[in-house]
């Protein structure tokens, strides 16, 4: 199974959308998961991939008038094999359209894709999203799962495997300490923020999951998927999977970002599904 996770940066320009679609088509992916889809771009992807099976988180929103400002982003899952909405969609996060869950009966795998709201503009909503996501997946950890998306975390990863979250700061001695942005200090403690991010990014084994990219590449690979104006890479985009799924390959494809199709580099992972099903 070849799967891709890509934040589309809410692009709506027709030429850019065509470029995104052509890139996705060229990869011959079995499963495509997309974040930062908008009500303006969603119809394009549904039409472009009408020969496949498409789920959209917007289809689960009865009142579309709420999909504005910080709530304008949706998720899409595209699959070669029939995929259906999981009836128990997550209701434990502030913006439910930020997590989309489907089930592929042919291989018995659940596909979940999410876009965690950035803390810089959403404050404690980011923390509540991580907490709700962890709670939701904890109830499903006996399932075979793949979790993809833009998690806006971690802040930093060291080659030792140490994770620095956005509930921490690096002091002048180079040591991490618990700290929360002063803008949100009355909403959330640094300890809560740190734990919320860490439960998924670092402690995913508690959910029976592995970090596919790290499983294949270890912490010596310093690849990023999103870059600051100063060129610092942050590995915000992840694919986690049940530990029984063998990872054959995992890499960030930087070409579509360099071609300005998005400000994120998509993550591509190939799983040995035949050995899993044997």
Buried (B, 14 or more C-beta within 10 A) or exposed (E): BBBBBBBBBBBEEEEBBEBBBEBBEEBEBBBBBBBBBBBEBBEBBBEBBEEBBBBBBBBBBEEEEEBEEEBBBBBBBBBBBEBEBBEEBBEBBBBBBBBBBBBBEEBEBBBBBBBBBBBEEBBBBBBBBBBBBBEBBEEBEEBBBBBBBBBBBBBBBEEEEEBBBBBBBEEEEEEBEBBBBEEBEEBBBBEBBBBBBBBBBBBBEEBBBBBBBBBBBEBEBEBBBBBEEEEEBBBBBBBBBBBEBBBBEBBBBBEBBEEEBBBBBBBBBBBBBEEBEE
